[in-house]
Amino acid sequence: MIGGSGAPSGGFAALDDTEWSKELNQNLMPAVVSIAPCCRRMIAQGSGVVIHVTSIQRVLPLPESTIAYAAAKAALST
């Protein structure tokens, strides 16, 4: 699955390293990996734009349920 959250409720305290990795691999890394070739081409040609459509949770996370998802979306926006 690409995107979404299956993390347990309970906020930060409920997330172990495995859950953090799963959320980042599901919500951030696919975009990073897929745009790398495009970025190389844009650099070579001297112009280009990357637009990511993320989630309102990047600025308004739900701390008791999807904090890792929100962190991934904030990273994607950055």
DAJORA-V50327 format. One record per residue. N is the residue number from 1. SS is DSSP state (h for helix, s for strand, l for the rest). PSI is psi in whole degrees, -180 to 180 (* if undefined). Layout:
# DAJORA-V50327
N:SS:PSI
N:SS:PSI
This chain:
# DAJORA-V50327
1:l:141
2:l:122
3:l:155
4:l:179
5:l:133
6:l:16
7:l:150
8:l:155
9:l:164
10:l:0
11:h:-157
12:h:-41
13:h:-22
14:h:-7
15:l:124
16:l:-180
17:h:-36
18:h:-44
19:h:-42
20:h:-47
21:h:-44
22:h:-47
23:h:-43
24:h:-40
25:h:-27
26:h:-31
27:h:-13
28:l:-51
29:h:-36
30:h:-39
31:h:-42
32:h:-47
33:h:-40
34:h:-26
35:h:-12
36:h:-48
37:h:-37
38:h:-41
39:h:-40
40:h:-43
41:h:-42
42:h:-40
43:h:-45
44:h:-38
45:h:-9
46:l:10
47:l:166
48:l:165
49:l:140
50:l:127
51:l:123
52:l:130
53:l:117
54:l:-117
55:l:151
56:h:-22
57:h:-14
58:h:-27
59:l:-18
60:l:70
61:l:158
62:l:92
63:l:-22
64:l:-6
65:l:-44
66:l:44
67:h:-38
68:h:-39
69:h:-47
70:h:-39
71:h:-40
72:h:-41
73:h:-36
74:h:-42
75:h:-41
76:h:-39
77:h:-32
78:l:*
